[in-house]
Amino acid sequence: THSPYFDEVKSSITETTRKIKATQRQVLDFVFMRKVLKSLAPKHTELLKSLAEMQLKTGEERASGGGFKFVNYKKWKNNCFNVQMIVNKEVEFDSLVKELSDHSMIRVENDRAEG
């Protein structure tokens, strides 16, 4: 006799299958990210560029791997508001950042040390 189909399929999921699924998910994430990047409004693009430049300037990678350390939100806001003049209202900056965060283009976290 044969095992029920569900049991056969369940037992056939191996580590290799999991790795393939993870790779496919990364490829799909990349494809989605490219589509979103191509459709960004100019101010969103400038904010992302500013953030990337600040991260590259520090050159500090996260200990856990997977990219650079976070940029201080206040410093980034100041850079976009006063230095590069990408936005001229604080509310506009916050709105653009929220949109980028909502689309998973950036991640905003509170630094416990800064409050």
JONORBEL-V488115 format. One record per residue. N is the residue number from 1. PHI is phi in radians with two decimals (999 if undefined). Layout:
BEGIN
n:N phi:PHI
n:N phi:PHI
END
This chain:
BEGIN
n:1 phi:999
n:2 phi:-1.88
n:3 phi:-1.22
n:4 phi:-0.99
n:5 phi:-0.93
n:6 phi:-1.03
n:7 phi:-1.15
n:8 phi:-1.11
n:9 phi:-1.18
n:10 phi:-1.06
n:11 phi:-1.33
n:12 phi:-1.49
n:13 phi:-1.33
n:14 phi:-1.95
n:15 phi:-1.07
n:16 phi:-1.07
n:17 phi:-1.07
n:18 phi:-1.11
n:19 phi:-1.14
n:20 phi:-1.10
n:21 phi:-1.10
n:22 phi:-1.13
n:23 phi:-1.14
n:24 phi:-1.07
n:25 phi:-1.11
n:26 phi:-1.12
n:27 phi:-1.13
n:28 phi:-1.11
n:29 phi:-1.05
n:30 phi:-1.13
n:31 phi:-1.08
n:32 phi:-1.06
n:33 phi:-1.08
n:34 phi:-1.10
n:35 phi:-1.10
n:36 phi:-1.15
n:37 phi:-1.07
n:38 phi:-1.19
n:39 phi:-1.76
n:40 phi:-1.20
n:41 phi:-1.26
n:42 phi:-0.97
n:43 phi:-1.20
n:44 phi:-1.08
n:45 phi:-1.07
n:46 phi:-1.12
n:47 phi:-1.10
n:48 phi:-1.10
n:49 phi:-1.08
n:50 phi:-1.07
n:51 phi:-1.09
n:52 phi:-1.08
n:53 phi:-1.10
n:54 phi:-1.16
n:55 phi:-1.16
n:56 phi:-1.16
n:57 phi:-1.10
n:58 phi:-1.26
n:59 phi:1.15
n:60 phi:-1.70
n:61 phi:-1.48
n:62 phi:-1.20
n:63 phi:-1.08
n:64 phi:-1.37
n:65 phi:1.44
n:66 phi:1.33
n:67 phi:2.08
n:68 phi:-1.65
n:69 phi:-1.14
n:70 phi:-1.16
n:71 phi:-1.72
n:72 phi:-1.06
n:73 phi:-1.03
n:74 phi:-1.12
n:75 phi:-1.16
n:76 phi:-1.13
n:77 phi:-1.06
n:78 phi:-1.06
n:79 phi:-1.07
n:80 phi:-1.31
n:81 phi:-1.51
n:82 phi:-1.76
n:83 phi:-1.49
n:84 phi:-1.55
n:85 phi:0.95
n:86 phi:-1.26
n:87 phi:-2.17
n:88 phi:-2.08
n:89 phi:-2.35
n:90 phi:-1.06
n:91 phi:-1.09
n:92 phi:-1.12
n:93 phi:-1.05
n:94 phi:-1.05
n:95 phi:-1.15
n:96 phi:-1.13
n:97 phi:-1.11
n:98 phi:-1.09
n:99 phi:-1.08
n:100 phi:-1.11
n:101 phi:-1.18
n:102 phi:-1.07
n:103 phi:-1.63
n:104 phi:1.04
n:105 phi:-1.47
n:106 phi:-2.42
n:107 phi:-2.21
n:108 phi:-1.91
n:109 phi:-2.30
n:110 phi:-1.42
n:111 phi:-1.52
n:112 phi:-1.03
n:113 phi:-1.25
n:114 phi:-1.64
n:115 phi:1.61
END
